[in-house]
Amino acid sequence: MRFIPLFALCVALLPLSVLAQTAPVSTYVNDNILPPQRPWHGTDEALMQTGDSRWATPFEQSGGIRSPSYQETMQWLDKLMSDSSGLEKVSLGLSPQGRDIWMYIASDEGAKTPQELQANHKPTVLVQAGIHGGEIDGKDAGMMLLRDIFQGEKRQLLEHVNLLFVPILNVDGHERSGEYNRVNQRGPVQMGWRSNSQNLNLNRDYAKADTLEIQSMLRAINNWDPQLYIDVHVTDGLDYQYDITFGYNTAEGLSPNIYQWFTQNYRPQIEQALTAAGHTPGPLVFTVDNTDLSKGLKLWHPSPRFSDGYGDARHLPTVLIENHSLKPFKQRVLGTYVLLEQTLRTVGEQATRLQAAIEKDRYRYPQLLTLTWEQEQQPTTRDFLGVAYTVEHSAISGANVVHWNGEAKLYPQLPLFGDTKEGLRVSRPAAYYIPPQWQKVIQRLTLHGIRMETLQQPTPLTLQQYRLSNPQFGQSSFEGHQRLQANSKLEKAAVTLPAGTVEIPTDQPLGDLAVMLLEPQSPDSLLQWGFFNNIANRTEYIEDYAIEPLAQQMLAQQPELKKAFEQALKDPAFAADPKARLRWFYERSPYFDQEYLLYPVYRSRERGQ
């Protein structure tokens, strides 16, 4: 039987109105094992309504320590919707356990469909909470903000912008709730689970799009066409003074104009609003070594498996919010409220500049694209608002362990590192061609919204095709896949493509995304995610009794082959391996499978060639 602390038992039994009056705002079951809290008070505490107010959210009714269940959340939002002109909802789809993933549509005109929303010619902000079920700050902040828009004095926020709000994306993980789910996080009292009900991490799924939840979100992005996408998380890691950190794509990524809009227009206004409310905003925090801050900080350069990396690849401005897990739940929720409110103001005011940046990136079509990035030290340093700490040797682990003491400390001019050095680059093809037998791949590309055309009859073309070598499979499953890496070399290929083959031009808004998903050396390509693993299977073989006489004939008839074999025998390992020696001849014989490790995605330099 698991021991239940007395305080937690009382919290579970008391009604919300009593909780608001009796429960300590910052008391959680893990307080005694976490670093000490730094005191905080902000002007945005005035945003909270008292527990007995008609439109107090469950979060407010609990005094800022509790987040409502899925059912309580939807009941409260539906009640708000029924009493509010301009608030509608739509189900994006069902979770693996059969729960609706609801999205609420907030517009001045009361739009119910993508067509109606786009007809008002305002930019649209899509806010997504709970992609990790226990990191739920965005849900409670969004509920308060919607209340203040439709039942308060902030309706003017919708004059120049639309809001789409997904209170819980990972609805199944959200309902796997308990007080012991996230040991590194201060509240809420009951927290959901990080992964979904299939134990998959939704924020590793954007490129491969396996899960029903992410498939639903991709369809929503394609249909509702937001101009800004916000993904709200709560981070783990070290202690520091920042409570609300956020980031987006890098300058070196696929959307440089969007990056400039973020840095020049978005971040200054958001940080000013957060600071004025009493928060300490900052960029995303990643360290070289959590036990030694002097080693420096790292920039975040996400790949398309993550929400913000995916946004970079498809030229959708995407903000990754990482609230600091060691700050109390109330502080994090209120900071998120301020960020979301200012986002609506900024996007409404900056609509023309934002759309211009999006259009420039969507139609840039760079001829060389960088697939991999290498780390390098940056020419600048960064001052870091940290917390003082000591490092002690642990008798438990036998290693050094950090103890933060809660005292503010400035760490000046820390070295800064980032994946900003170009690694592998690839030329942009005019188009890709995928034969019809690879339906799973074609369906995933269609799900992403990538435009393609289907060949109606067999078509002879001269194209390029990758020959893979040295395939290396992952030693364990990762996010439900056995990943594959291999060397690749382009070859000329004269082929007749069968009817049903799809042609994917890269001169389209999602052309860069197509390149990232189809180039084999791209870290989040569908090949590396295991969608083509069966091309590494050998299904035809040759028996020893047949290869022996064949090898003798080949040596007698091909002098150059004989020299190559003699050279190969100089490798002691090869010379001592009879099967490798016979396979050497088989691979050079006309009987060998010529499609083995041949990547079945073709490239063309020009359309139709």
N, C-alpha and C positions, 0 to 999 in steps of 0.2 A: 504493500500500500504506500502511495506517495504522500509524504507529509505536506499538508496545506497550511501555510502561515495563517495565523488568526486574522491579520489585517485583510489578506486576500479573501478569506471566507466571508468576512463582514462586507467587503466591497461587493461580492457576488450576490449577497442577500438583500442589501439595502436598496430602496428605490432611488431613482436618479435625483429626485428633489432633496432627499436626505444626504446623498453623497455630496452634493454641491456645498452643503453646510458643514459636513463633518470630516470629509476626507482630506488629508494633507495633499496639497497640490503636487508635490514632487516625491511622493512615497511610492516606490515600486519594490517588488520582491528582490530585485538584484542591486538595490542601492548600496548595500553593504559590501559588495565586491567590486563596484565601479569606482573610478577616480572621483575625488570630491567635486561637488557641483560649485560652479561659480554663480554668485547671485545675479539675477537679471530682473529688470523691470523695463517695460517699454510703453510708449504712448499707445501702441496698438492694443494693449490690454483693454482699452475703452471700447474696442470693437465687440467684446463679448457681452452678450445679454445675460441677464440673471436667469437662474434656473426656472423661475416661475413665469417667465415671459412666454407669450403665445408661440412665438417663432424661434424660441431657443432651440438650438440643435442638441442632439444627445451629448455631443462633446461639451457644450456649454452647460448643460444640465448637470454634468458630472464634475464641474469645476475645472475642466480642462485635463482630465486624466484618463478618460475613457473614449473609445471609438465604437460606434454602433455596429451591430452585426449586419450582414447582407440584407436580411429582411427588414430590420429597423431602418437601415439607410434608405431603402427603396420606399418604404412606407412614408418616411418623413418627406422625401423628395416628391413623391406622388401627391402628398397633401399640399405641398408648396405649389406644385404644378396646377392642381385643380383650382387653386385660388389666385392664379397669376396669369395674366394675359401676356403671351409672348414666350412661354416656356412649354416646350413639347419634349417628347422622348421617342426613341426608336431602339429596338433590339438589334445589336450588331451581329448576333448569332448566339449559339449555345456553347457552354463549356463542356468539357468531357463528361462531367457529372450532370449535365442537363440544365444548368442555371443560365438564365438570360444575362448577356453582357449588355447592360443598358447604357445608352448615351443620351444625355439631355441637351436639347437645342435651345439656346437662348438668343433671341433676336427681337428687335423692335416690332417686326412685322408678323411674328408668330409663325415663321417658316416651319414646315413639317417635312420637306423633301430637299434633296440637294439642289434641285432645279429652282425651287422657291427661294432657298437661301442665296444661291448665286445671283438670282435676279435682283437682289438689293444692292449689288455691286460694292459691297463692303468686304474688307479682309476678314478672314475667319481664323480664330485661334482655337486649336484643339488641345485640351488639357486632359492628360491621362494620369490617373492615380492608381496605385496598387498593382503595378506590374509585378512587383514582389509583394505578396499578400500581407506581410507584416510591416511594410514600409508605407504607411497609409496616410501620412500627413496631408497629402493633396486632397484626399476625400473630404476630410473635415473642414479644411480651408475653403474648398470649393462650395460646400454646402452653405457655409456662412456667407460667402460672397454672393451666391445666387439669392439667398434670403435678402441681403441688403440691396440687391438690384431690384428685386420684384416686390419686396415688402418694406423697403427702406427708402433711402434718398439717393441711390446710386444708379437709377435707371438711365441716366445720361451716358453711362459707360457704353451702352448699346447704340448710341447715336451714330458711331462711326466704325463699329466692329461687331462681329458675331462671335459667340462663344459656344463651342461644343465641349461638353464635360462628360468624361467617362469616370464615374466615381470609383469603380473597382474593375480593373481589367482581369486580374487573376482571381476570379470570384471563388474558385474552388480552394485555392491556397488561402484566401482570406478567411474562409469558413473552417479551415483547420486551425482553430484559434486556441490559444492557451497563454498562461502567464509566464511560461518558461520557454517560449519559442525563440526569442532573440535576446540572448544574454548580454550582448554589447549595447543594447538600446534602452534608453530611459522612457518607457511607456510607448503606447498606452498600456493600461492594466492587462487587457487581453489583446494579444497580437496574433496575426495570421502567420502563415508559413511562406518561406521564400519561393519555393518552386510550385508548380501547378500539381494537380492530382495525379499526373503521370510522372512526377518527379523531374520535370523538365524546367529549365530556367528560361522564362520567356524573353529575358533580355540577352539571350544568346541565340535567338531564333529568327531574327529579322531576315537574314540572307536565305537560310534553308527553309523557313516557313513551314515547319512540321506541325505546330500546335494549332488547335482550333481558335485559341485566343488571338494569336498573332495573325492568322489568316483572316479573322474577323476585322482586326485593326487595319490590315493592308487594304481590304475591300473598302473600309470606311475612308481611308486616306484617298484612294482612287476615286470614290464616288463623291465625297464632300469637298475635296480639293482645298484643304486648309493652307493658309499662308504661313502659319507658325504652329509648331508641334512641341508641346511641353510634356516631359516625362519626369514625374516626381518620385524621387527615391529618398532613402535615409542611408547614409554611408556608415561603414565601420572603420576601424583603424585607430590612429593615435589621438591624443587629446590636443586641442588648440582652442583659440579664442573665437574663431569664425563659427557662426551658427547656421548661416544659409550660404552655401557655396553652389555655384552653377557654372556650366561651361557649354561649349558648342564645338563645331568643327574648327580645324586649325587653318592657318594661312596657307599651309602647304597642301591642303586637301583638294577635293574635286569641286568645291564651291567657294572660290576666293572672294567673289563679290558679296556673297552672303556673310562670309566671315567679316568683311569690312563693315557691313551694316551692323552686325552684332557689336563689334568693338567700338565703333564711332557713335552709334545711336542708341543701341539697346542697353549695353552694360552700364554706361554712365548714369542713365536715368533710373535703372533698377537699383543700382547700388546707392544712389542718392536717396531714393524713397526708403530703402531698408535702413540706412543709417539714420535718417530723420526719425524713424519709428523706434530706434533704440537697438537695432540689430547690428551685427558685425558681419557684413557680406564679404565674399572673396571668391577667387577662382577655385576650381576643383583642386583638392589637396591630395597629392601622391608623393611619397618620400622614397629616396633611394634606400634608406635603412631606418625603420621606425625606432631603433634603439640608439641612433646617432644622427641627429638632425644636421650636424655639421657636414655630412656627406652630400646634402643638398636635396632639392625637390625635382619632381618629374612632371612634364607636361602630359596631358591625356590626348592621345591620337587614336581614336577608336576605329575599328574596322566595321564593315557593314553588318556584322552579327549583332551589334549594339544599336540601340535606337538612334543615337546621335551620329554614329558612323554610317548608318543606313540613310539618315537624312542627308548627310553630306553626299552620298553616292547618287541619290535621286533628286538632289537640289531642293530639298524641303527644309527650310530653316528649323532646326531642332535644338531645343534647350534641355540639357540634362541637369536637373536639380538634385543635389546631394546635401540634404540637411544633416547636421552633425548629430550622430546617434547619442552622444553623451549629454546633449542638451535636453532638458525636459520636454515632454510632448507638447505642452501648451506653448512654449516658446517657439518650437519648430512650426506648429500649425499657424500661429499668428504671423510668423515671418513669411510663410508660404502665401498666406492671404495677401500680405502687402505686395509680394512679388507678382502674384496673379493680377491684382487690381492695377498695378502700374503697367504691367504688360498690356492690358487692354487699352490703357490710355496711350501708351507709346505706339502700339501697332495702329491704333486709330489715327494718330497724328502723323505717323510715318508711313502710311499705306503706300503712297506713290513710290517712295524710295525703296521700300521693302520689295514691292512687286518688280521694280526695275532690276534690283539685284538678283531676284529669282530668275527673271527672263534672261539676263546676261549669262548666268551660269547654265541654264537649261539649253541654251543655244550656242555654247562656246565651242564645243566639239574639238578639244585639243587633239593634235595628231599623235602625241606621245602621252601615255598615261603611266603613272607610277603605281606598281602593284604592291611593292614592299618598301618599308621605311626602316632605316637604321638609326640607332641612338647616337646623339652627339651632344657635346656640351654647348650651351647657348652663349652668345656673346654678352648677354645681360645676366644680372643676378636678381634675386627677389628678397625683399624683407618679409619675414614671416611672423605673424602674430601667434606665437605659440604659448605653451604652458611649461613652467619649469618642471624638471624631472631629475630623478637619480636612477642610476643603473646598478643593480645589485646581483650578485651571484645567487641563483636559486638552488637550494638543497633538494627541491622537488624535481625540477627538470634537468638540473645539472648545467644549465645555460644561464646567460645573463637575462634579467627581466627588468622592464622599465616600470618605475613608479612615478606617476604624475602627482604633483602636490596641490594643484588648483590655482597656483599663483601665476598671474600673467607675466609673460616674458617675451621680449622682442629678440628674434634671431635675425640679425641684420645681414644683408648681402649674401644670402645662401646661394651656392652654385645651382644652376638650373640646367636640367637635361631634358631632351625630348627626341622623339622619333621624327626628326625633321630632315635627315639625310636621305636622299633618294637611293633606293636599292635597285631592284629589278624594274625595268621599264619595258613597255611594249608599244608597238605601233598600233594605231587605231585601224581596224579593218573597216571596209565599207559595209560589210554585212557578215552575219554568221548564218550557217545553214545546219539544221538539226533534222536528221531523218525521222520518219514517223514512228519508228519502233521505240523511241525514247520519249514516250508519252508523259511519264512522271516529270521529266525535266521540262517538257513543253508546258505542262500544266502549272508548274511552279513559276515559270517565267510569265505566263498569262496572269497568274494571281498577283504578281508584282505590278501588273499594268503595262508591261513592256509590249509595244506594238509589233506585230508580226504578220506576214502574209503566207499563205499556203500555196505550194506549187500544185497545179491541177493535173499535170501530166509529167511523165519522166522527162528530165531535163539534163542534157550533157553540159558540164561546166569544167573549167580548169580552175582549181582552187588551191588553198593551202590546208594542210592538216598536220597536227602535232603527233610525232612518234614519241611515246613515253619510254623511259628506261629507269632501272633501279627503283622499282616501286617499294615504298615503305609504308606498311599499314600501322595504324596506332595499336599500341600494345593493350589498350583497354578501351572500352566504350566511352565516348564523350558526348553528352547530350543526345544519347540514343543512336549515335553513329560510330562506325569505325572509320576514322579519317584516313585519307590516303595522300601521300606526297610522292612525287616522282619528278625526275628530270624530264625535260621536254625539248624537242627540236622540230622546227617546222620543215615540212617536206612539200614538194609540189604534188598535187593529186588531180589526175584527170578522171572524173567520175561521172556517172549518170545517176542523178539523184532521183529517187522514186517519187511518184505522186504522193502527196501528203507531207512531204518535207516542208518545214517552215523556214522562211527567210526572215532574219531579224536585222533590219537596217540600224546602224548606229547613229545616223543623223536624225535623232529623235530626242525629246526631252529626257527619256530614261536610257539613252544610249550608253552613258557612262556606267550606269548600274548593270546593263547587259554585259559590258566588258568585265566588270568586277566579278560577275557570276559565271562567266564562261571561259575566261582565260585560266588555264590550268595552274599557273603559278600564283594566282591571286589567293591569299590566305583564306578567304571566305568564298572561293569558287565552289560551284556545285560538285566539281570533281573532288576537291579536297574534303568536302563534306560527305563523300562516299556515294554519290548518286551514280557513279560510273564504275564502281568497284568490280563488277563482273567482267570488264574488259581485261582484267588481270588474271582471269581464270583460264587455265589450259584444259581444253576438252578433247583434244586429239593427241595421241602419243604414237611412238614408234617402238617396237620391241627390240631388245638387244640383238636377237637373231637376224633382224632385218637391217639394223643400222650398221652392224659390223661389215657386211659385204658392200653396203652403200658407201661407207667411209673409205673402204679400200679403192673403190671405183673413183671416188672424188679425188683422192690423193694421186691416183695414177693419171687422171685426166686434167687436173688443175695444178700446175706447178706453183702458182702464186698462193693457192690455198695450202699447199704442202709447206711452204715457207712460213705462212702465218701460224700453222699448227706447231711447227717446230719452235717458233718464237713463244707461243703460248705455253709450251712445255717448260720453259725456263722459270715459270712460276711454280714453286714447290707444292703449294697447296692444290693448284690445278692438276699438276702432274700426278699427285697422289690420290686424286678423286676420279675413279673410273666413270661414275655417272656423269660428272661434269664434262669429261672428255667426250663421251658419246653424245651428250646434249650439244656440245660445240658443233659437231657435224650436223646434227639434226636441224639446228637453227640456221645452218647455211645451205640446207638442202631445199629442193622445190616442194617438199612435203610439209614444210613448216607452215603454221598458221600465220599468214601475212597480216591478219587483222589483230593479232595479239599485241596488246598495249598500244593500239592505234586509237587515238582519241576521236570519238565519232561526232565531233563538232568541226565543221569546215569554216574557213575564213576566206573572204574574197577581198581583193584590192579595190575592185569596183563592183557596183551592183550588177548582178547577172553575169559575172565573169569569174 
